[in-house]
Amino acid sequence: MLVADENHDPREAAMTTTTHVAVVGAGPGGLTLAAALQRGGVTVTVLERDDGPHSRDQGGTLDMKKGSGQDALAAAGLLDAFLWHCRPEGQDQRVLDRDGTVLAEEITAPDDMANPEIDRGVLRSLLLDALEPGTVRWGTTVREIRRDGDRHVLETGGGSVTADLVVGADGAWSVVRPLLSAARPEYSGVTFVELRISCVDTAHPAVSALVGRGGMFSAADAKGLVAQRQGDGSVRVYAGFRDALDWPVAAGLSLTGARFDDAVAVRAELRRRFDGWAPALTAMIDACDDAVYCRPLYALPVPHTWPSTPGVTLVGDAAHVMSPFSGEGANSAMLDGAELAGEILAGPDVATAVLRYERTMFPRATVNALGAAEGLDGFFSADGSAHAARRREEMIAEHSRRNAAAQCT
Ligand SMILES: Cc1cc2nc3c(=O)[nH]c(=O)nc-3n(C[C@H](O)[C@H](O)[C@H](O)COP(=O)(O)OP(=O)(O)OC[C@H]3O[C@@H](n4cnc5c(N)ncnc54)[C@H](O)[C@@H]3O)c2cc1C
């Protein structure tokens, strides 16, 4: 159940509750849940291991879809603020083959608000601004969770928190998930190397023109380049390929955390892997900043479900991490959060609310995860660009359908 009316005050319909909800993780899913719960008068604490809202780069731009991410923002009372901050032109998409020939292109109509883009940092700030001060406990890593009667105790490095409901919104490597399921994310066989090109318009105008206002995709021979314009004047590029998880070792590349230690060496490795591709495309490798990251793509087995368990559940990647080729990861994390909040507010009790939420979330996550796996396989195939162009056509049709549906409501 989603309370999607921006102007509706959910406290009017909420069950009276003294429930304390502990949310582990201040990503898009956890923060949407917290904002929607707090809006309904439920006591919520978010425990986040990041030292602060801006302590690490939040990653690339996200499209927020009507029907999922945007509905979740409405439930948190944030749709108008999102529409103010978003970049509709970021929906532009271009698919090129490895020779640089444009196979498909979509230019966004000025009034098209189906999937506008927003930078992750801006989205996080938007969600945080909706919360009462002190709701998020920064620099708090949850290490262990144990049952204590009807409640759970979360142990952090600096003390413990007791809650009636623990929600794991803590991403792919969730510490909450083992309370519900033995499943672990598996390596998909594809790694993204994440590059960033700062001040692209002035420093690299040819790359800027190639990428355009939104996203650019090119794939062949089980390799691909994905470039996305960000709101801060930079372009983020993912150079992806199929290889073993330990390929950096074989290539003589060392890492500190996810960051490569030697940007010159990793650029040379990428040039070798994309040898023979159009110079306009490989120029993105040469143009990148020195901060280069290794992002192996993981996914949970599909379907991933668990028997409903009193006092614990999961939202977002903790429940259903999948490859980014669904385009739904952050959107569905936020929809999970908003729907779980809606069910808790509808009552009559937390256990029933969690059961109803999981019954809706499981089939949705399965459909998205199957689509993500299919998208990944198609993109990293012999003829990935042709596959991407076909998917673009399907997405444009879906896009039009969502727009038409939105105009009818
Ligand atoms: C390369 C790439 C591109 C993507 N592109 C898109 C896209 O275009 N559109 C889209 O919708 N999705 C995209 N996704 C997917 C999207 O990033 C995720 O699905 C989304 O971030 C999941 O949100 P979440 O809130 O579930 O988890 P996360 O965003 O992972 O947040 C989890 C939070 O929990 C915290 N945490 C973890 N463990 C603990 C702990 N023990 N204690 C306390 N805190 C903890 C983390 O610090 C983090 O802040 C992409 C993913 C990747 C890898």
The ligand as a MOL file (V3000), in Angstrom:
LIG
                    3D

  0  0  0     0  0            999 V3000
M  V30 BEGIN CTAB
M  V30 COUNTS 53 58 0 0 0
M  V30 BEGIN ATOM
M  V30 1 C 27.2850 0.8670 -11.4690 0
M  V30 2 C 25.8700 0.9540 -10.9760 0
M  V30 3 C 24.9450 1.7720 -11.6280 0
M  V30 4 C 23.6130 1.8540 -11.1800 0
M  V30 5 N 22.7110 2.6350 -11.8490 0
M  V30 6 C 21.4180 2.6810 -11.4280 0
M  V30 7 C 20.4270 3.4730 -12.1120 0
M  V30 8 O 20.7170 4.1440 -13.1060 0
M  V30 9 N 19.1440 3.4820 -11.6420 0
M  V30 10 C 18.7840 2.7730 -10.5320 0
M  V30 11 O 17.6000 2.8220 -10.1320 0
M  V30 12 N 19.6920 2.0160 -9.8580 0
M  V30 13 C 20.9830 1.9480 -10.2810 0
M  V30 14 N 21.8960 1.1800 -9.6180 0
M  V30 15 C 21.4520 0.4120 -8.4520 0
M  V30 16 C 21.3920 1.2870 -7.2070 0
M  V30 17 O 22.6310 1.9110 -6.9830 0
M  V30 18 C 21.0360 0.4430 -5.9960 0
M  V30 19 O 20.0170 -0.4580 -6.3160 0
M  V30 20 C 20.5670 1.3410 -4.8440 0
M  V30 21 O 21.6090 2.1870 -4.4130 0
M  V30 22 C 20.0840 0.4800 -3.6820 0
M  V30 23 O 19.6920 1.3210 -2.6290 0
M  V30 24 P 19.6490 0.7700 -1.1410 0
M  V30 25 O 19.1350 1.8940 -0.3230 0
M  V30 26 O 18.9490 -0.5290 -1.1060 0
M  V30 27 O 21.1710 0.4180 -0.7750 0
M  V30 28 P 22.5080 1.2710 -0.8490 0
M  V30 29 O 22.3860 2.4130 -1.7830 0
M  V30 30 O 23.5950 0.2800 -1.0950 0
M  V30 31 O 22.6690 1.8710 0.6100 0
M  V30 32 C 23.0150 1.0450 1.6950 0
M  V30 33 C 23.5150 1.9200 2.8390 0
M  V30 34 O 23.7260 1.0900 3.9790 0
M  V30 35 C 24.9370 1.4540 4.6170 0
M  V30 36 N 25.4100 0.2750 5.3570 0
M  V30 37 C 25.8460 -0.8980 4.8420 0
M  V30 38 N 26.1640 -1.7520 5.8280 0
M  V30 39 C 25.9140 -1.1080 6.9910 0
M  V30 40 C 26.0380 -1.4750 8.3630 0
M  V30 41 N 26.4730 -2.6930 8.7370 0
M  V30 42 N 25.6990 -0.5700 9.3150 0
M  V30 43 C 25.2490 0.6660 8.9610 0
M  V30 44 N 25.1210 1.0700 7.6720 0
M  V30 45 C 25.4370 0.1860 6.7030 0
M  V30 46 C 25.8390 1.8760 3.4590 0
M  V30 47 O 26.8930 2.7150 3.9000 0
M  V30 48 C 24.8470 2.6010 2.5410 0
M  V30 49 O 24.7510 3.9810 2.8280 0
M  V30 50 C 23.2210 1.0960 -10.0500 0
M  V30 51 C 24.1610 0.2860 -9.3910 0
M  V30 52 C 25.4710 0.2060 -9.8490 0
M  V30 53 C 26.4500 -0.7140 -9.1340 0
M  V30 END ATOM
M  V30 BEGIN BOND
M  V30 1 1 1 2
M  V30 2 1 2 3
M  V30 3 2 2 52
M  V30 4 2 3 4
M  V30 5 1 4 5
M  V30 6 1 4 50
M  V30 7 2 5 6
M  V30 8 1 6 7
M  V30 9 1 6 13
M  V30 10 2 7 8
M  V30 11 1 7 9
M  V30 12 1 9 10
M  V30 13 2 10 11
M  V30 14 1 10 12
M  V30 15 2 12 13
M  V30 16 1 13 14
M  V30 17 1 14 15
M  V30 18 1 14 50
M  V30 19 1 15 16
M  V30 20 1 16 17
M  V30 21 1 16 18
M  V30 22 1 18 19
M  V30 23 1 18 20
M  V30 24 1 20 21
M  V30 25 1 20 22
M  V30 26 1 22 23
M  V30 27 1 23 24
M  V30 28 2 24 25
M  V30 29 1 24 26
M  V30 30 1 24 27
M  V30 31 1 27 28
M  V30 32 2 28 29
M  V30 33 1 28 30
M  V30 34 1 28 31
M  V30 35 1 31 32
M  V30 36 1 32 33
M  V30 37 1 33 34
M  V30 38 1 33 48
M  V30 39 1 34 35
M  V30 40 1 35 36
M  V30 41 1 35 46
M  V30 42 1 36 37
M  V30 43 1 36 45
M  V30 44 2 37 38
M  V30 45 1 38 39
M  V30 46 1 39 40
M  V30 47 2 39 45
M  V30 48 1 40 41
M  V30 49 2 40 42
M  V30 50 1 42 43
M  V30 51 2 43 44
M  V30 52 1 44 45
M  V30 53 1 46 47
M  V30 54 1 46 48
M  V30 55 1 48 49
M  V30 56 2 50 51
M  V30 57 1 51 52
M  V30 58 1 52 53
M  V30 END BOND
M  V30 END CTAB
M  END
